[in-house]
Amino acid sequence: MKNINLTINSDRAEILKFEKVLEEINIEFKLNHDRLINYQIAISEALVNAIIHGNKENPDKKVFIEISYNEKQLVTKIKDEGDGFIMEDIPDPTENNNLLKEHGRGIYIIKSLVDKFECHSTENGTEFILTIVK
């Protein structure tokens, strides 16, 4: 497994840094274009969650990214420095009373675009692990 670690500020403009790194990794990993775009969307959603919901856009807090890959899979871990949350408390965006809400679809979108999604959340932050397999 090859590993790359990045630390970004709690600023949405920082997401572009990761997208460029992912494109460079894909030169070697060779995901097809559609799968790469889907993975970029999933990662962007996870980073937005970490920056906005986890770190509350606090400039003193960071988001830590670890990318690991080999010839078969690409794994991205995204960890914030927020207060954490309980996954079961997240409303289901497909329920009738949530369909018209403007927010609350990030995790649902992430899950639909990756092969495996994990979430580990404590009072010291939340870590999302997104995996895509060739």
N, C-alpha and C positions, 0 to 999 in steps of 0.2 A: 504494500500500500504506500502510495505517495501522500504526503501531508502538506497542507498549506494553512497557515494561521494568519488571520487578519483581525484587527481591532478597529472598529469605526466609532465615530461620535454618534450621539443620539440626535441625528439630523437626517431627514429624508434624502437630502442631496448626496449623502454618503453611499446610498444604495448603488449608484452608478459604479463605484469602485469595485463592488463585488461582481457586477454584471460583466465588466471587462475581464476580471480574473477568470470567471467561468468560461468566457469565450476563448481565452488562452488555453485553459485546461482542455476544452473540447477539441482543440487541434489534435491533441493526443488521444483523448477518450473516444472521440468520433460518434457522438450521438447524432441521429438524423435531425434535420432542422426543426421539425415539429416537436419532437421530444425535448430538444434543447430549449425552445421557446416556452413550452409548458413548465419545464424545470425552472427557468428564469422567473416565470410568473409566480410559481409556488414560493421560490426563495424570496422574491420581492414582497409577497404577502407576509411571510414569516418575519422579514426584517422590519416591515411597517409595524407589525404587532409588537416586536421587541422595542422599537423606538418610541412608538406612541403609547401603547397600552402598558408595556413593561416599564420602560424608563421614563415615561411621561415627558419625553423630549427634554429631559434634564441634561444640560450641557456638561454636568459633572459626572454623568454616568456613561458607560461604554457598552457596546455590543461586541461580543466575541464570536468569531466565526472560525470554524475548523472544517476544512475540506479534505476528505480522504478519498482516494480512488485507486483502482487497479483496472485491469482489462475487462472486468465484469460488472463493477458497480461504482457508483459515485454517491458519496455520503456527505451531507453538509449538516453541521451542528451549529445552531445559532443560540447564544445564551445572552440574556439581558441581566440587568442588576435591579430588577423591579421587586415588588412584594409578592409575586406569584399569584396563582389563582387555582380554583378547583375546576378541572375540565368538565365534570358532570354538571356544573352550574351554568355552562355556556348554553344558551337557548338554541334549539334546533331551528336553523333558518328555513327549513322546508315545511315547518308547521304553519297552518293557515294564519294564525295571529302574528307570525313573524315575516310573512312573505313580502309585505310592503315596507318593512324597515330598511333604512338606508345603510345600516351597519350590521355587523355580526356574521359575515359570511367568510371571513378570512380563513379560519381553520377548515371550514367545509371545502373551500376552493383548494387549499393546500392538499387535503386528503384526496381530492379527486384528480390531482395532477401528478402525484408521485406513486411509486410502487409500495413504499412503506413510510408511515408517519409515526413518530413517537413524541410524547410530551412528558417532560419531567419538571414539575413546578414545586418550588418551596418558597418560604418567606425570603430567601436570598436570591431569588431570580427564577426564571423559566428557561428551560432548554428545549428547543425543537430539534428533532433529528429527521431529516428528509433524505430518503434513499431512492435512487433510480437505478434500475438494473438493465443491462443490455440484453 
